[in-house]
């Protein structure tokens, strides 16, 4: 590819991606104001700008511009009579929280990351990172809601069958689980709901996350309340020696921990001998960066044509703007980054004294699970 052609391709790509960014922001506004829900409720007959402004209690001029913006971006459709409607199936992605295709949480990353842009730029100069709390509620909610979608559709049908001995034990005898980096407690609560004889402990250094987890626990059944506990501390600093776990999970968390090796060493202290396993869920990236790259000068492919490249872009995009800065804001960190491939996990596990790092399963979506023991 000659320089002129390469320049033209990059020019087109930047224009298209900036256009997509503005369109995605309009999409996010529609979700935040429940505009898509109102349009969906109107059904096939559609809705006018005046009707949508009235039912949503929003400014008519803004609503009209938003509708037209979403129409030219093909998020909604325009009828010949000037009414707007939602294409069948789009409500699954934008409105149905129970669907594995639900993507509203992904949009919430945008305002959180954008609000920290100047701090991110500064952190490149200083290396001091950006604390997680600075990203605000938007990123917190994005992570929480994404976790619910991932875990609820994959824990029982996909992940646990790849740990057959533990799966059977949890169903028949019960057991103990520790979720490290538990966030708002989504995985802990799901474990306790699905396995009625299992006790679960969630550990997280972020006090806001633990507060949210404890709040969520109050709405659970008495059985779940008895069997779930949340600890606001770093995993390495837990001192209660009575803990002994069948499974220790790091779901989208090991790369965020300042010192993965130290956390894995701590696992050896708490993991039950013989049957005990560590489960690590990370973005499904290739072992080598070169395997995620494409031909120079060529526009990036779609998810359908080259998922490897798309997953790599996702992992590195999250890493540059969120995961790595958060980790680097903590003392004594190794700055792992979100593109935590199997070789990187293997290195940390080996240093911690584990002999096995095995592929366990592919989770629906861009994630992969590993077994460590």
Secondary structure, 3 states (H helix, E strand, C coil): CCHHHHHHHHHHHHHHHHHHHHHHHHHHHHHHCCHHHHHHHCHHHCECHHHHHHHHCCCHHHHHHHHHHHHHCCCCEECCCCCEECCCCHHHHHCCCCCCCCCHHHHHHHHHHHHCHHHHHHHHHHCCCCCHHHHHHHHHHHHHHHHHHHHHHHHHHHHHHHCHHHHHHHHHCCEEEEEECCCCCHHHHHHHHHCCCEEEEEEECCHHHHHHHHHHHHCCCHHHHHHEEEEECCHHHCCCCCCCECEEEEECCHHHCCCHHHHHHHHHHHECCCCCEEEEEEECCCCCHHHCCCCCCCCCCCCCCCHHHHHHHHHHHHHHHHHHHHHHCCCCCCCCCCCCCHHHHHHHHHHCCCCCEEEEEEECCCEEEEEEC
